[in-house]
Amino acid sequence: RKEVEQDPGPFNVPEGATVAFNCTYSNSASQSFFWYRQDCRKEPKLLMSVYSSGNEDGRFTAQLNRASQYISLLIRDSKLSDSATYLCAVKPGGSYIPTFGRGTSLIVHP
Amino acid sequence: SQTIHQWPATLVQPVGSPLSLECTVEGTSNPNLYWYRQAAGRGLQLLFYSVGIGQISSEVPQNLSASRPQDRQFILSSKKLLLSDSGFYLCAWSERAVMTGELFFGEGSRLTVL
């Protein structure tokens, strides 16, 4: 089993739709969790960290489920500009090294 | 605010030629520094990371090497490139004092080896 797994997609959704991605991790010692956004041929950019209690930033909501070892990203009211690849990253406590998933591709169409 | 820059942005190199990619971080001290490679359609592969000047940890055995001659400078090198070295190389930094570990990436260097 891979350390961090994501459905590669693509998720093809219309504008205004709600879409959710999951990311599963295998290391139960994982302590820090992140979502990054990567546009085509660009560098990944931190979208949001994922806290135990869940967190929300505008149309984006991230949640952590430690029991089932996954994190999720929910995007409401999708915009064309949300089209990108979304990478999750997971880091064990005491480590400087996050492990990245391969990413989930999102395409928002008119 | 902190910034990270890497260069060159794009390069096309023949097999067997040397490589040098450079990355600098501004606005922070004593950062952790990382080199990742992202091959086409693949995930991010950690190549090297550094927690201080002259301290380099290699994650993947290969014909690449890294150096950190100054606190905020990280260099990726090769003496002889292979076709399989083609990819998108990303430098990143994180705050040493903050163990949460958010990484911030440079703009990337796209390498094509012919």
Interface residues (C-beta under 8 A of the other chain):
Chain A: S32 F34 R41 K42 E43 P44 K45 L46 S49 L87 A89 K91 G93 G94 S95 Y96 I97 P98 F100 G101 R102 G103
Chain B: N32 R42 G43 L44 L46 Y49 V51 F88 L90 S94 M99 T100 G101 E102 L103 F104 F105 G106 E107 G108 R110
